[in-house]
Amino acid sequence: MIRNEEARKPLSFNERRSRSTADDPGGHAEPRTIVIRQGSGWQSLAVLFLCLLLAAAVLLGHWVVRDFDRKNQETAAAMARAERKMQQLESGFTFEARRRQLLLGMRNHILKANPRVSLAEAYRYAELALAASEKYPAVDPLFLLAIGLVESGFDPQARSRADARGLYQIRPSTGRLLARSLGWSYDDSILFDPEKNTQAAALYLDVLFSTYKDPQLVLAEYNGGPLNAGYLRAGAGALASETRSYVPRVLELYQRLKQEFEAGTALLAEAREDPERRGKTLGAP
């Protein structure tokens, strides 16, 4: 019984060693080999494949996002171009409509001033005036219209006691200088040509506006020469009586025309200074 209990009792480390030594008469312990098992090659390949697949997915997602952004930018740019195009078309339509109505309004004033002028002729005179003001932006077309209405009533054959001629009453001496600036061969007959008379008048006014900036002084010289402009500026009594009445008459008519067009169809073209004409004088090309 005692032996069985001793047999069941676990052996201590020293007892185990003693028994092992007893079993081995030489006193040498048997060497042991520890084997560390590693995963198989296909598992490593699978892990590597998954890593590559994940990297490819990330790169593909990045490319998709970049392509989406690029398409969005292209779409936005196309929409912006289309919007600008629509605005340009709308602006062009609006400009043409306003220009057309301005021409018709000017034509009506010419017809009212001169019943002997035909409908086609009145429209042509208005068109010439508007084209000249577009060539010389410092000259408001309604300002030119007011001068023509006061000067000749838009009679292309009008001739004053001072020998001023045509629609805008240009004297031959001034006409020669203007013709030289425009590159024309001068002949007195060109002052009775509505187109040439209109262009010459617009050029003359453009030069005067580059000199004075003040419409009163511009009108004073246009009507009576540079001395009259000086007299008006100085408030001298030597100012010609015709100029004294002419300047306010044209300005009042011009203001009335502006108010009419602004209140009615708002077709008044804004006058702008043309820097290319600044400082130019008559006779200079």
C-alpha positions in Angstrom: 0.0 0.0 0.0 2.8 2.3 0.9 4.6 1.4 -2.2 1.6 2.2 -4.4 1.2 5.6 -2.8 4.9 6.3 -3.4 4.4 5.3 -7.0 1.6 7.8 -7.3 3.5 10.6 -5.7 5.0 12.9 -8.4 8.8 12.9 -8.6 10.7 16.1 -7.9 13.2 17.6 -10.4 16.2 16.1 -8.5 14.6 12.7 -8.3 14.0 12.7 -12.0 17.5 13.7 -12.7 18.8 11.0 -10.4 16.8 8.4 -12.2 17.9 9.7 -15.5 21.5 9.4 -14.4 20.9 6.0 -13.1 19.5 4.9 -16.4 22.5 6.3 -18.1 25.6 4.7 -16.6 27.8 7.2 -18.4 26.1 10.1 -16.8 25.4 11.9 -20.1 22.0 13.2 -20.9 20.5 12.4 -24.3 20.6 15.5 -26.7 17.3 16.8 -27.8 16.4 18.6 -31.1 13.9 21.4 -31.2 12.1 21.7 -34.5 10.4 25.0 -35.3 7.7 24.6 -38.0 7.2 27.5 -40.5 4.2 28.2 -42.7 4.2 26.8 -46.2 5.2 28.8 -49.3 1.7 29.2 -50.7 0.5 31.1 -47.6 3.3 33.7 -48.1 2.3 34.0 -51.7 -1.3 34.5 -50.7 -0.4 37.3 -48.3 1.8 39.0 -51.0 -1.0 38.7 -53.5 -3.5 40.3 -51.1 -1.1 43.2 -50.5 -0.6 43.7 -54.2 -4.4 43.5 -54.7 -5.0 46.1 -52.0 -2.3 48.5 -53.5 -3.9 48.1 -56.9 -7.3 48.9 -55.5 -6.0 52.0 -53.8 -4.3 53.1 -57.0 -7.4 52.4 -59.1 -9.5 54.4 -56.6 -7.1 57.3 -56.8 -7.2 57.3 -60.6 -11.0 57.1 -60.6 -11.1 60.1 -58.3 -8.7 62.1 -60.4 -10.6 61.2 -63.6 -13.8 62.3 -61.9 -12.3 65.6 -60.9 -10.9 66.2 -64.4 -14.3 65.5 -65.9 -15.9 67.8 -63.4 -13.4 70.6 -64.3 -14.0 70.0 -68.1 -17.7 70.1 -67.6 -17.5 73.3 -65.5 -15.2 74.9 -68.1 -17.6 73.9 -71.0 -20.6 75.4 -69.1 -18.6 78.6 -68.4 -17.8 78.9 -72.2 -21.4 78.2 -73.1 -22.6 80.8 -70.6 -20.1 83.4 -72.0 -21.2 82.6 -75.5 -24.9 83.1 -74.5 -24.0 86.4 -72.9 -22.2 87.5 -75.9 -25.1 86.6 -78.2 -27.5 88.3 -75.9 -25.3 91.4 -75.7 -25.0 91.4 -79.5 -28.8 91.1 -79.9 -29.4 93.8 -77.4 -26.8 96.1 -78.9 -28.2 95.7 -82.4 -31.8 96.2 -81.2 -30.8 99.4 -79.4 -28.7 100.6 -82.3 -31.7 100.0 -84.6 -34.1 102.0 -82.4 -31.6 104.8 -82.0 -31.3 105.1 -85.8 -35.1 105.2 -86.1 -35.4 107.8 -83.4 -32.7 110.0 -85.1 -34.4 109.5 -88.5 -37.7 110.7 -87.1 -36.1 113.9 -85.8 -34.5 114.5 -89.2 -37.8 114.0 -90.9 -39.5 116.4 -88.5 -36.8 119.1 -89.1 -36.8 118.7 -92.9 -40.1 117.5 -94.5 -38.4 117.6 -97.9 -36.1 114.8 -97.0 -37.3 111.3 -98.0 -37.6 108.5 -95.5 -34.6 106.7 -97.0 -32.5 109.8 -97.0 -33.3 110.6 -93.4 -32.4 107.1 -92.3 -29.1 107.4 -94.3 -28.2 110.7 -92.6 -28.9 109.1 -89.2 -26.8 106.1 -90.1 -23.9 108.3 -91.2 -24.0 110.2 -88.0 -24.1 107.1 -85.9 -21.2 105.4 -87.8 -19.1 108.6 -87.5 -19.7 108.7 -83.7 -18.6 105.0 -83.5 -15.4 105.9 -85.4 -14.8 108.9 -83.1 -16.2 107.7 -79.7 -15.7 111.2 -78.0 -18.6 112.4 -80.2 -22.0 111.5 -79.0 -24.3 110.7 -81.9 -27.1 112.8 -80.3 -24.6 115.7 -80.0 -23.9 115.4 -83.7 -27.6 115.2 -84.4 -28.3 118.4 -82.4 -25.6 120.3 -84.4 -27.0 119.1 -87.7 -30.6 120.1 -86.7 -29.5 123.6 -85.7 -26.9 124.2 -88.4 -28.8 123.1 -91.6 -32.0 121.3 -90.6 -30.3 118.4 -92.4 -30.4 120.0 -95.8 -27.3 118.6 -97.6 -27.3 121.6 -100.0 -27.5 124.3 -97.2 -25.1 127.2 -97.5 -24.7 130.0 -95.0 -23.8 133.7 -95.5 -20.4 132.8 -94.1 -20.1 130.2 -96.9 -20.4 127.2 -94.6 -21.8 124.3 -96.5 -23.6 121.0 -96.2 -25.3 119.1 -93.4 -23.0 120.3 -90.7 -22.0 123.7 -92.2 -18.3 123.4 -92.7 -16.4 126.3 -94.2 -14.0 125.6 -97.2 -11.0 126.7 -95.2 -11.8 124.2 -92.4 -12.8 121.6 -95.0 -9.3 121.7 -96.6 -7.6 120.9 -93.3 -10.1 118.1 -92.5 -9.8 116.6 -95.9 -6.0 116.5 -95.5 -6.4 114.7 -92.2 -8.7 112.2 -93.7 -6.5 111.6 -96.7 -8.9 113.1 -99.3 -8.3 115.2 -102.3 -10.1 118.4 -101.5 -12.7 120.0 -103.7 -15.5 122.3 -102.6 -18.1 119.9 -103.8 -17.2 117.3 -101.2 -18.7 119.6 -98.5 -22.1 118.9 -100.1 -21.6 115.2 -100.0 -23.6 114.0 -96.9 -21.1 111.2 -96.1 -18.0 113.3 -96.4 -19.5 116.2 -94.6 -20.6 114.0 -91.7 -17.2 112.4 -91.4 -15.4 115.7 -91.5 -17.7 117.2 -88.9 -17.2 114.2 -86.6 -13.4 114.5 -87.0 -13.6 118.3 -86.3 -15.6 117.7 -83.1 -13.3 114.9 -82.0 -10.3 117.2 -82.3 -12.1 120.0 -80.4 -13.1 117.6 -77.6 -9.5 116.5 -77.3 -8.6 120.2 -76.9 -11.3 121.6 -74.7 -13.3 118.8 -73.0 -16.0 121.4 -72.4 -19.0 121.2 -74.8 -19.5 125.0 -74.6 -16.0 125.8 -75.8 -16.3 123.0 -78.5 -19.4 124.6 -79.9 -18.0 128.1 -79.7 -15.0 127.2 -81.9 -17.1 125.0 -84.2 -19.4 127.9 -84.8 -17.0 130.8 -84.9 -13.4 129.6 -84.8 -10.8 129.5 -82.0 -11.1 133.2 -81.1 -14.7 132.7 -80.2 -13.8 129.8 -77.9 -11.3 132.1 -76.2 -13.8 134.9 -75.8 -16.3 132.5 -74.3 -13.8 131.2 -71.8 -12.8 134.7 -70.8 -16.4 135.9 -70.7 -15.4 138.7 -73.1 -17.9 140.9 -74.8 -16.2 140.4 -78.2 -17.9 137.0 -78.5 -19.9 136.9 -81.7 -23.6 137.4 -81.2 -24.4 134.3 -83.3 -22.2 132.2 -81.2 -23.7 133.6 -78.0 -27.1 132.3 -79.1 -25.8 129.2 -80.9 -24.1 127.5 -78.0 -27.0 127.4 -75.6 -29.4 126.5 -78.4 -27.4 123.4 -79.4 -26.8 122.4 -75.7 -30.5 122.7 -74.8 -31.5 120.6 -77.8 -28.9 118.1 -77.0 -30.1 117.8 -73.4 -33.7 117.4 -74.6 -32.7 114.7 -77.0 -30.8 112.8 -74.2 -33.8 113.0 -71.9 -36.1 111.8 -74.7 -34.0 108.8 -75.6 -33.2 107.9 -72.0 -36.8 108.2 -70.8 -38.2 106.4 -73.8 -36.0 103.7 -75.1 -32.8 104.3 -73.2 -30.7 104.1 -76.4 -28.3 106.8 -75.7 -24.7 105.7 -76.6 -22.3 106.9 -74.0 -19.6 109.2 -75.4 -16.1 108.1 -74.7 -12.8 109.9 -75.2 -10.6 108.2 -77.8 -6.9 108.4 -76.6 -5.7 108.0 -80.1 -7.1 111.4 -81.0 -5.8 113.2 -77.9 -3.6 116.2 -78.8 -4.3 115.9 -82.5 -4.7 119.0 -84.6 -6.3 119.7 -87.9 -4.1 118.9 -90.9 -2.3 116.1 -89.0 -2.9 112.7 -90.4 
